[in-house]
Structures are given as structure tokens and as C-alpha cells.
Amino acid sequence: MQTCRRVRRSSVPQIALEMLLEAELERHDALAVTVGSMDGLLVAGAGRLNHEHVAAIASMRLSGYMDNSWTGPLARAAFRMSVVKLPDGMELVVTSVGARTLSPEVEAGVRRILS
């Protein structure tokens, strides 16, 4: 008999995403984990930093824009980002701040939840 690896579940996509991001946050002791659009709009977030700010900075970093006057104290923080492509072609940015890595499980989870 297989045991379930996930204890908390939700059939509501927004809640399921938040639970996934909270698990990633705890797994890697990150300051924040977010999912945002390529334009920097927040989809979901977890952690103690401003989620909207993290999603916006991730978008800026991916586009090569590095204005430290806007990013402020997060300018030197470790950002781990991954672009996740959904089956409908939409691309989202998964970002972890303050962690050394970003789990492939979180990328797969985002794809599964939003597909």
C-alpha cells in the first residue's frame, strides 16, 4: 500500500498553489516563494516578504533590468527562478528568495495545479 506524500490538499487551485508554495518555503527555509506572470503580476505566494514585490522583481530580473533603487534590500538576496510553461502556452515564473535551490517538485506542482 502506498502512502500519500502530501498531507494537506485542496481542490481549489489558489489554495492548492499556496499550500505547495508553503511546503517549498519550509523545505528550503526560504524567505518567500511566489508564482507570477512574466509581466510580474502575482498569482500566489508564501513567506514573510511582500509577495507582489517578489513577483515583480523576478520579472524584472528575467528581463535583465537590475535597478537596485527599486529592488531595495532585496537587491543582494539570492533569487532562484524558473519559468514554467503550462499546456495552454502561458508561462509563469516560480521564484524562491533566500534559498539555495528551487525544487523540481514545485515546478511540476504548479503545472499540475494550473493545468
C-alpha positions as CSV (number, residue, x, y, z in Angstrom):
1,M,0.0,0.0,0.0
2,Q,1.4,3.4,-1.0
3,T,1.4,6.3,1.5
4,C,0.4,9.7,0.4
5,R,3.3,12.2,0.4
6,R,1.0,15.2,0.7
7,V,-0.9,15.7,4.0
8,R,-2.7,18.9,3.1
9,R,-4.7,19.1,-0.1
10,S,-7.2,21.3,-1.8
11,S,-9.3,21.1,-5.0
12,V,-9.3,24.9,-5.1
13,P,-6.4,25.9,-7.4
14,Q,-5.5,29.1,-5.5
15,I,-5.4,27.3,-2.1
16,A,-3.5,24.3,-3.6
17,L,-0.9,26.7,-5.0
18,E,-0.5,28.4,-1.6
19,M,-0.1,25.0,0.1
20,L,2.5,24.0,-2.5
21,L,4.5,27.2,-2.0
22,E,4.3,26.9,1.8
23,A,5.8,23.4,1.5
24,E,8.6,24.7,-0.7
25,L,9.2,27.5,1.7
26,E,9.6,25.1,4.6
27,R,11.6,22.6,2.6
28,H,14.4,25.1,1.8
29,D,14.0,27.6,4.6
30,A,13.3,30.4,2.0
31,L,12.2,33.9,2.9
32,A,9.4,33.8,0.2
33,V,8.3,31.7,-2.7
34,T,6.0,33.1,-5.4
35,V,4.3,32.3,-8.7
36,G,3.9,35.3,-11.0
37,S,3.3,36.2,-14.6
38,M,6.1,37.0,-16.9
39,D,4.9,40.6,-16.5
40,G,5.4,40.5,-12.8
41,L,1.8,40.1,-11.6
42,L,1.4,37.8,-8.6
43,V,-0.5,34.6,-8.9
44,A,0.3,33.1,-5.5
45,G,2.8,33.5,-2.8
46,A,4.0,32.3,0.6
47,G,6.6,33.6,3.1
48,R,7.4,36.7,5.0
49,L,8.3,39.1,2.2
50,N,5.9,41.1,0.1
51,H,4.7,38.6,-2.5
52,E,3.7,41.2,-5.1
53,H,7.2,42.8,-4.8
54,V,9.0,39.5,-5.2
55,A,7.0,38.6,-8.3
56,A,7.7,42.0,-9.8
57,I,11.4,41.8,-9.1
58,A,11.6,38.3,-10.5
59,S,10.1,39.5,-13.8
60,M,12.5,42.5,-13.9
61,R,15.5,40.2,-13.2
62,L,14.4,37.8,-16.0
63,S,14.2,40.7,-18.4
64,G,17.7,41.9,-17.4
65,Y,16.5,45.0,-15.5
66,M,18.5,45.4,-12.3
67,D,17.7,48.9,-10.8
68,N,18.8,48.5,-7.2
69,S,17.0,51.7,-6.2
70,W,13.7,49.9,-6.8
71,T,14.6,46.4,-5.5
72,G,16.0,47.9,-2.3
73,P,17.1,45.4,0.4
74,L,16.3,42.5,-1.9
75,A,19.0,43.6,-4.4
76,R,21.5,41.3,-2.7
77,A,19.1,38.4,-1.8
78,A,19.5,35.1,-3.5
79,F,16.8,34.7,-6.1
80,R,16.1,31.2,-7.7
81,M,13.8,31.5,-10.6
82,S,12.3,29.0,-13.0
83,V,9.9,29.6,-16.0
84,V,7.1,27.0,-16.0
85,K,5.2,26.6,-19.3
86,L,1.6,25.5,-18.9
87,P,-0.1,23.3,-21.6
88,D,-2.0,26.3,-22.9
89,G,1.3,28.1,-23.7
90,M,1.2,30.5,-20.7
91,E,4.5,31.0,-19.0
92,L,4.8,31.6,-15.2
93,V,7.8,32.5,-13.1
94,V,8.3,30.4,-9.9
95,T,10.7,32.3,-7.6
96,S,12.3,31.4,-4.3
97,V,14.1,34.2,-2.3
98,G,16.8,33.3,0.2
99,A,17.0,29.6,-0.5
100,R,19.9,27.8,-2.2
101,T,17.7,25.9,-4.6
102,L,14.2,25.6,-6.1
103,S,12.7,22.1,-6.1
104,P,11.6,20.5,-9.4
105,E,8.6,19.3,-7.4
106,V,7.3,22.8,-7.1
107,E,7.6,23.4,-10.8
108,A,5.7,20.1,-11.5
109,G,3.1,21.1,-8.9
110,V,2.5,24.4,-10.4
111,R,2.0,22.8,-13.8
112,R,-0.3,20.1,-12.4
113,I,-2.5,22.5,-10.3
114,L,-2.9,25.1,-13.1
115,S,-3.5,22.6,-16.0
